[in-house]
Amino acid sequence: MLTYDFMINAFLAAGIVGLVAGAVGYFLVLRGQTFAGHALSHVGFAGATGAVLIGVAPIWGLLGFTLIAGLGMGALGQRLAGRDVAIGIVLTLSLGLGLLFLHFYTAYATQVTALLFGNVLGVDAPTLWTLLALGGVALVALAVIARPLLFATLQPELAEAKGVSLRLVSLAFLGIVAVTVAECVQIVGVLLVFTLMVGPAAVAGRVTTRLMAGVAVSAGLAVVEAWGGIALAYWTDWPSSFWITVLSGGFYFLSLLR
């Protein structure tokens, strides 16, 4: 399996994305903002298709749109929790815009499946370096804001009284989430971002209450699911995204038995 260069690229890309998605997803679940993360992936769909329309690589349109949307959501601060309807409208509007862009650039329509459901086997060396750079930025930024982020998540009133800017923390965190979503789309696609960002984090939250252990379990599970999905796809010739979602759901249901 590892005699093929594209398989090595796939494993490396999946490892990078799984590590970042698991770590960031743990805080996303802890803050109860999973729906916002899902909406960002749909915004990214419009960004990717719009970028192709103007002759730019899809990943940069994806990253640009998700980052702008993430910072916009972060500006709402604590009020974001009560904006599910507004977020849902933005989500559906983004899908509509993506379809409109495809209408004007039908030559890209054949690649939409990869955008919606991911294509980890199609990751080339330049994309791999891009994922590594974005992943490094996301993890470093998360490490920098981890303490105030945890404080603002568990005790927002006390954190604000101690001088922590809840809006600034929310802004920074959702910016990190946006970068992570852009990475995840390369592996599992727009529609399955929950698989790597929420599934492992949900399992981690059920098996441990310690912060560092939870982040480690979440990141480790995400990597195992991503690598396992690629290996199963190689042996069965079924889509890797399907196997990744199966593994994610399987681990979660097993955690329910604990």
HELIX and SHEET records of a PDB file:
HELIX    1   1 ASP A    5  LEU A   30  1                                  26    
HELIX    2   2 THR A   34  LEU A   53  1                                  20    
HELIX    3   3 PRO A   58  GLY A   74  1                                  17    
HELIX    4   4 GLY A   77  GLY A   82  5                                   6    
HELIX    5   5 ASP A   84  PHE A  104  1                                  21    
HELIX    6   6 THR A  106  GLN A  111  5                                   6    
HELIX    7   7 VAL A  112  PHE A  117  1                                   6    
HELIX    8   8 VAL A  120  GLY A  122  5                                   3    
HELIX    9   9 ALA A  125  LEU A  154  1                                  30    
HELIX   10  10 PRO A  156  ALA A  161  1                                   6    
HELIX   11  11 LEU A  166  VAL A  188  1                                  23    
HELIX   12  12 VAL A  190  LEU A  192  5                                   3    
HELIX   13  13 VAL A  193  MET A  197  1                                   5    
HELIX   14  14 GLY A  199  VAL A  207  1                                   9    
HELIX   15  15 LEU A  211  THR A  236  1                                  26    
HELIX   16  16 SER A  240  LEU A  256  1                                  17    
END                                                                             
